[in-house]
């Protein structure tokens, strides 16, 4: 019997470790965060930043991002929680069951990152650039959690890579279909490509002042727009189009505009001195001023040292010349006195 090709869905997404449930969705989210921070640290250090800064800022950005992602999901898909037959407020807070909106995660996560950057004394745009490769990879890893939850799939499909969905997870009106487009997989593959694109462009043109991050956002929006056209899960629609279609267009255009304007006004990258930070609570401007003051002091010390080095030999030479002249005068006087004594001794 021939079995049509398809991708099976995992039959289990939760494992109980005693009384503690271990959820695949949470594991992939955590793993994605670890990858983003690790890679961000490496890119930050390569740009001249202080080691450990990305981890410090992540302590603010990650909680803000998770809360923002959940809020966006609940607001944009409010019918799942507050509509007829919705799961209510208790369902809205059960984040482990899935449901994080990337736009809310990025928006509120940026607020948390701004707070963390202020406390570390570093500017936000280069920090965002350092994360512009790790973030899409983290998203791609997190999408695997959607596979375990059997969610975020697309329209019915009979392609060889179509995804098998259990009847309990099929949307209303699609119960007769067994396989669907694995849109989470499409998005994950696209995100890996975005990470490669940003890494290449950043190395090729030395993107700075937030342009690497803007490129990541713009490229992601293109792929997300295509994915949204395939998805069939119930969401808020405006004019027959899903809300995230409008969001992808607006955010993507905004990223492109920023990319072009920033490249014209601030070409190149930031000075590495502003990435070092100056301690908790210091502003980026203060860090830059401190670095400039240190550089000026170093130049002044070098000038004083050079002046001292040049003056010392000259003074020594003058002293030696004076000593030689004095010695010569003393020698002449002694010779004259000795000659007078000898002359007196020869006189009768």
Beta strands, then each sheet from edge to edge (+ up, - down):
strand 1: 14-17
strand 2: 20-23
strand 3: 163-164
strand 4: 179-180
strand 5: 237-238
strand 6: 241-242
sheet 1: 1+ 2-
sheet 2: 3+ 4-
sheet 3: 5+ 6-
end
